Amino acid sequence: MTSVLKTKKNCNLPGPGPGRPKGMKNHFTSLKDSFLEVFEKLGGTDGLLEWAKINRNKSEFYRMVTKMLPANVAVEANVKADLGYEQAREIEAELEKEKVNDPK
């Protein structure tokens, strides 16, 4: 508990914090490995497929999948559309606003 409070007090330090002390076990990796081991013992991909096929589990399966997807995906596309002059100008103005607000 004390180390958590210390870390919060020293938030204004320049650069990253000290990180995990040398030789200390990475608990996240251990947890991930444990889940993968249990996954395999429960039947792996085939077991997951059988579980997901059960009607009451389908929505839960899709909910879990959406949690694993990235929150933001950048998409670039070329679209050919038959627009009038006014619509084309509106779109062009919107694109210019986006460039100003998000220069890359």
C-alpha positions as CSV (number, residue, x, y, z in Angstrom):
1,M,0.0,0.0,0.0
2,T,2.8,2.4,0.9
3,S,4.5,2.1,-2.5
4,V,1.2,3.0,-4.3
5,L,0.9,6.2,-2.3
6,K,4.6,7.0,-2.8
7,T,4.2,6.6,-6.6
8,K,1.2,8.9,-6.6
9,K,3.1,11.6,-4.6
10,N,6.0,11.5,-7.1
11,C,3.9,11.9,-10.2
12,N,5.8,15.1,-11.2
13,L,9.1,13.3,-11.7
14,P,10.6,13.8,-15.2
15,G,10.6,10.7,-17.4
16,P,9.2,7.3,-16.6
17,G,9.1,5.8,-13.2
18,P,11.6,3.2,-11.9
19,G,9.5,0.3,-13.3
20,R,9.6,-3.3,-12.0
21,P,12.6,-4.0,-9.8
22,K,15.3,-6.2,-11.4
23,G,14.6,-9.9,-10.7
24,M,10.9,-9.4,-9.7
25,K,8.4,-11.6,-11.5
26,N,6.2,-10.0,-14.2
27,H,2.8,-10.8,-12.7
28,F,0.9,-9.8,-15.9
29,T,2.8,-12.4,-17.9
30,S,2.2,-15.0,-15.3
31,L,-1.5,-14.3,-15.3
32,K,-1.7,-14.4,-19.1
33,D,0.2,-17.7,-19.1
34,S,-2.2,-19.1,-16.5
35,F,-5.2,-18.2,-18.6
36,L,-3.7,-19.7,-21.7
37,E,-2.9,-22.9,-19.8
38,V,-6.5,-23.2,-18.6
39,F,-7.8,-22.4,-22.1
40,E,-5.9,-25.4,-23.4
41,K,-7.0,-27.7,-20.6
42,L,-10.6,-26.7,-21.4
43,G,-10.3,-27.8,-25.0
44,G,-8.5,-24.9,-26.6
45,T,-10.0,-23.5,-29.8
46,D,-12.2,-26.6,-30.3
47,G,-13.6,-26.3,-26.8
48,L,-14.3,-22.6,-27.3
49,L,-16.0,-23.3,-30.6
50,E,-18.3,-25.9,-28.9
51,W,-19.0,-23.5,-26.0
52,A,-19.8,-20.6,-28.4
53,K,-22.2,-22.8,-30.5
54,I,-24.5,-23.1,-27.5
55,N,-27.2,-20.6,-28.2
56,R,-27.1,-18.9,-24.8
57,N,-23.3,-18.4,-25.1
58,K,-23.3,-16.7,-28.6
59,S,-23.9,-13.2,-27.3
60,E,-21.3,-13.6,-24.6
61,F,-18.8,-14.8,-27.1
62,Y,-19.3,-11.8,-29.3
63,R,-19.1,-9.5,-26.3
64,M,-15.7,-11.0,-25.4
65,V,-14.5,-10.6,-29.0
66,T,-15.5,-6.9,-29.2
67,K,-13.4,-6.3,-26.0
68,M,-10.4,-7.7,-27.8
69,L,-10.7,-5.4,-30.8
70,P,-8.9,-2.1,-31.0
71,A,-10.9,0.9,-30.0
72,N,-9.9,3.1,-32.9
73,V,-9.1,1.9,-36.4
74,A,-7.8,4.3,-39.1
75,V,-9.4,3.7,-42.5
76,E,-8.4,5.4,-45.7
77,A,-10.6,4.9,-48.8
78,N,-11.1,6.3,-52.2
79,V,-14.7,6.7,-53.1
80,K,-16.2,7.6,-56.4
81,A,-19.5,9.3,-56.1
82,D,-21.8,11.3,-58.3
83,L,-22.1,14.6,-56.3
84,G,-23.4,18.0,-57.2
85,Y,-21.2,21.0,-57.0
86,E,-22.6,22.1,-53.6
87,Q,-22.1,18.7,-52.0
88,A,-18.6,18.4,-53.3
89,R,-17.7,21.9,-51.9
90,E,-19.2,20.9,-48.4
91,I,-17.1,17.7,-48.3
92,E,-14.0,19.6,-49.4
93,A,-14.5,22.2,-46.6
94,E,-15.0,19.4,-44.0
95,L,-11.8,17.7,-45.2
96,E,-9.9,20.9,-44.9
97,K,-11.2,21.4,-41.3
98,E,-10.0,17.9,-40.4
99,K,-6.5,18.7,-41.8
100,V,-6.3,21.8,-39.7
101,N,-7.5,20.1,-36.6
102,D,-5.4,16.9,-37.0
103,P,-2.2,17.7,-38.9
104,K,0.0,14.6,-39.4
